[in-house]
Amino acid sequence: MKIELKNIKHFYALTDETNAFSAKLYVNDILTAECSDTGKGGCIDIHVVKGREKLLKEAEEYTKSLPAVKTEYDFDLDMDLELFIGQLVNVDIVEREFKKSVKKLEANNIVFGKSKTEMQYTWFTTKGNKKVSITVMLSTPSSRNMLGNRIKKLKEEGNQIFNTNIPADILNIPSSDKKSEKE
């Protein structure tokens, strides 16, 4: 069963004990409910779309069949739809923060890592120890070659390159893979 959130809006200023948000819940690509949390603790509000009650019930039963979640305090929480939605919200927050960090860093750096949670960056400098932007590195064949060599070495070390401003030919990614990587 495919359960996902779309149109997620985070309200960071309201977040206190839980993440304050609103979103649309889709089950098997069908809008099934509107979800929200005020951020003050307590339950996530799930308001079913009229006529989709059966689909929501199926999603509830499905999530209850999923494995329990181990907490940081070393006890298990039984999975249910509300916990599942909370996890989807957390994943969205992490992904947004990751993209924001990459966007901030990529103009002047190669942003890389073994995973998104282990993000690092490196840069090129001039003889005067001034940072050189990626745009400048792409401007001449010799600097493009230097950039390509550094990326090749990073990838050989098992890293992923997270920049969206480096052409696919330098990343050695076929253009069709580069498109799906951005999505």
BELHU-V239845 format. One record per residue. N is the residue number from 1. D_LAST is the distance of its C-alpha to the last C-alpha in whole Angstrom. Layout:
BEGIN
N&D_LAST / N&D_LAST
END
This chain:
BEGIN
1&22 / 2&18 / 3&18 / 4&16 / 5&16 / 6&14 / 7&16 / 8&17 / 9&19 / 10&20 / 11&24 / 12&25 / 13&28 / 14&29 / 15&28 / 16&31 / 17&31 / 18&28 / 19&25 / 20&25 / 21&23 / 22&22 / 23&20 / 24&20 / 25&20 / 26&19 / 27&21 / 28&20 / 29&17 / 30&21 / 31&21 / 32&24 / 33&25 / 34&24 / 35&24 / 36&25 / 37&27 / 38&29 / 39&29 / 40&33 / 41&33 / 42&33 / 43&31 / 44&28 / 45&29 / 46&28 / 47&29 / 48&29 / 49&28 / 50&31 / 51&32 / 52&29 / 53&31 / 54&31 / 55&28 / 56&28 / 57&31 / 58&29 / 59&26 / 60&28 / 61&30 / 62&27 / 63&26 / 64&30 / 65&30 / 66&27 / 67&29 / 68&30 / 69&28 / 70&30 / 71&31 / 72&32 / 73&35 / 74&35 / 75&36 / 76&34 / 77&32 / 78&32 / 79&29 / 80&28 / 81&26 / 82&27 / 83&26 / 84&23 / 85&22 / 86&23 / 87&21 / 88&17 / 89&18 / 90&19 / 91&16 / 92&14 / 93&16 / 94&16 / 95&12 / 96&13 / 97&16 / 98&14 / 99&12 / 100&15 / 101&17 / 102&15 / 103&15 / 104&19 / 105&19 / 106&18 / 107&20 / 108&23 / 109&22 / 110&20 / 111&18 / 112&18 / 113&19 / 114&20 / 115&17 / 116&15 / 117&19 / 118&21 / 119&19 / 120&22 / 121&22 / 122&24 / 123&26 / 124&28 / 125&32 / 126&34 / 127&38 / 128&38 / 129&36 / 130&34 / 131&30 / 132&28 / 133&25 / 134&22 / 135&23 / 136&26 / 137&25 / 138&24 / 139&27 / 140&29 / 141&29 / 142&31 / 143&28 / 144&25 / 145&27 / 146&28 / 147&24 / 148&23 / 149&26 / 150&25 / 151&21 / 152&23 / 153&25 / 154&23 / 155&21 / 156&24 / 157&25 / 158&22 / 159&20 / 160&16 / 161&15 / 162&13 / 163&13 / 164&11 / 165&14 / 166&16 / 167&16 / 168&15 / 169&18 / 170&19 / 171&17 / 172&18 / 173&15 / 174&15 / 175&13 / 176&11 / 177&10 / 178&9 / 179&7 / 180&5 / 181&6 / 182&4 / 183&0
END
